[in-house]
């Protein structure tokens, strides 16, 4: 794996992990609509960055990334976890508002 690809995958992991953290904090802040929205927006921003990197990596390597597959799988797992927490955070907010 070249160093550029490794850096991109590491960045993707970091952004996805940050998104997940923001979404978890949003769940804790569900009773405060303003704080909740701020945390969701921060999480979405991080998630979008991770998604952009993921998309670019797949475009650059249309046949898949043979080298560094474990890192890529970890990055995708982080994104999946972040997306799950985003959904849960919004559900908690909806419950809190009703």
C-alpha positions in Angstrom: 0.0 0.0 0.0 1.4 3.4 -0.9 1.7 6.1 1.8 -1.0 8.3 0.2 -3.5 5.5 0.3 -2.6 4.7 3.9 -2.9 8.4 4.9 -6.4 8.6 3.2 -7.6 5.5 5.0 -6.3 6.7 8.3 -8.1 10.1 7.8 -11.3 8.2 6.9 -11.0 6.3 10.2 -10.5 9.5 12.1 -13.4 11.4 10.5 -15.8 8.5 11.0 -14.7 8.1 14.6 -15.2 11.8 15.2 -18.7 11.6 13.6 -19.6 8.7 15.8 -18.5 10.6 18.9 -20.5 13.7 17.9 -23.6 11.5 17.4 -23.2 9.8 20.8 -22.9 13.3 22.5 -26.0 14.4 20.6 -27.9 11.5 22.2 -26.8 12.8 25.6 -28.0 16.3 24.6 -31.3 15.3 23.1 -33.2 17.4 25.7 -31.4 20.5 24.4 -32.5 21.1 20.8 -29.8 23.7 20.1 -26.9 21.6 21.4 -28.3 18.5 19.7 -28.4 20.2 16.3 -24.9 21.6 16.7 -23.6 18.1 17.5 -25.5 16.5 14.7 -24.1 19.1 12.2 -20.6 18.5 13.5 -21.1 14.8 13.1 -22.5 15.2 9.7 -19.5 17.3 8.6 -17.1 14.6 9.8 -19.2 11.9 8.2 -19.3 13.7 4.9 -15.4 14.0 5.0 -15.1 10.3 5.6 -17.6 9.5 2.8 -15.7 11.7 0.3 -12.4 10.0 1.1 -14.1 6.6 0.8 -15.6 7.5 -2.6 -12.3 8.8 -3.9 -10.5 5.7 -2.8 -13.0 3.5 -4.5 -12.7 5.6 -7.7 -8.9 5.5 -7.7 -9.0 1.7 -7.2 -12.0 0.4 -9.1 -10.9 -3.2 -8.7 -10.7 -2.8 -5.0 -7.8 -2.2 -2.7 -5.9 -5.4 -2.4 -3.2 -3.8 -0.2 -4.3 -2.5 3.1 -7.7 -4.2 3.1 -7.8 -4.5 6.9 -7.4 -0.8 7.3 -10.1 -0.2 4.7 -12.5 -2.6 6.4 -11.8 -0.8 9.7 -12.5 2.5 8.1 -15.8 1.3 6.6 -16.7 -0.2 10.0 -16.2 3.2 11.6 -18.4 4.8 9.0 -21.1 2.2 9.5 -21.0 2.7 13.3 -21.2 6.5 12.9 -24.2 6.2 10.6 -25.9 3.9 13.1 -25.4 6.4 15.9 -26.6 9.3 13.7 -29.9 7.4 13.2 -30.2 6.6 16.9 -29.4 10.2 17.9 -32.2 11.5 15.6 -34.6 8.9 17.0 -33.8 10.0 20.6 -34.5 13.6 19.7 -37.8 12.6 18.1 -38.8 10.8 21.3 -37.6 13.7 23.5 -39.7 16.1 21.5 -42.9 14.1 21.7 
